[in-house]
């Protein structure tokens, strides 16, 4: 029997609240902060987080339940990163943290203390496109564009993974360097959904950018 959307949302809120409490207690002074937290109904617990976003150090006071996605969009107004399913299933919220791609909707902002976060705004500008952005344009790797920021961030990380010889589920031989084949690209990009169906163009764009990397 399928669960209701309301039940899924409530379960997610409970999980995030529990994770927020665990992260807050692990921070310097966390035990004291936990002991002096306001009683239920008195308002949210807040904490300070310092992280580098697109090369700029940001020190912010946030609700401990704030996801990295909401911090980027609602607090820093970096709206290139999109909120799609909000359940980590579509990839629209993909950003790069310390060189690795993550679903920012499933990660609390407090978990990224002193880490480097790169969003689509940090990859390039309209006048100076990142090679992956230029390849997406050249191959029409987008239609509505909603998933495109996440696709591009994920694709940039995919090329880095292949360069680092990190295997995937379709890597046949672990004794030789990983190649950026179409099979590897499709497997590694499978967590990024394009509802417009521009997958073949996206693969072509990644192949071109990979050759130039």
Secondary structure by P-SEA (a helix, b strand, c coil): ccccaaaaaaaaaaaaaaaaaaaaaaccaaaaaaaaccccccbbbbbbbbbbcccbbbbbbccccccaaaaaccccccccccccccccccccbbbbccccccccccccccccccbbbbccccccccccccaaaaaaaaacccccccaaaaaaaaaaaaaaaaaacccccccccccccccccaaaaaaaaccccccccaaaaaaaaaaaaaaac
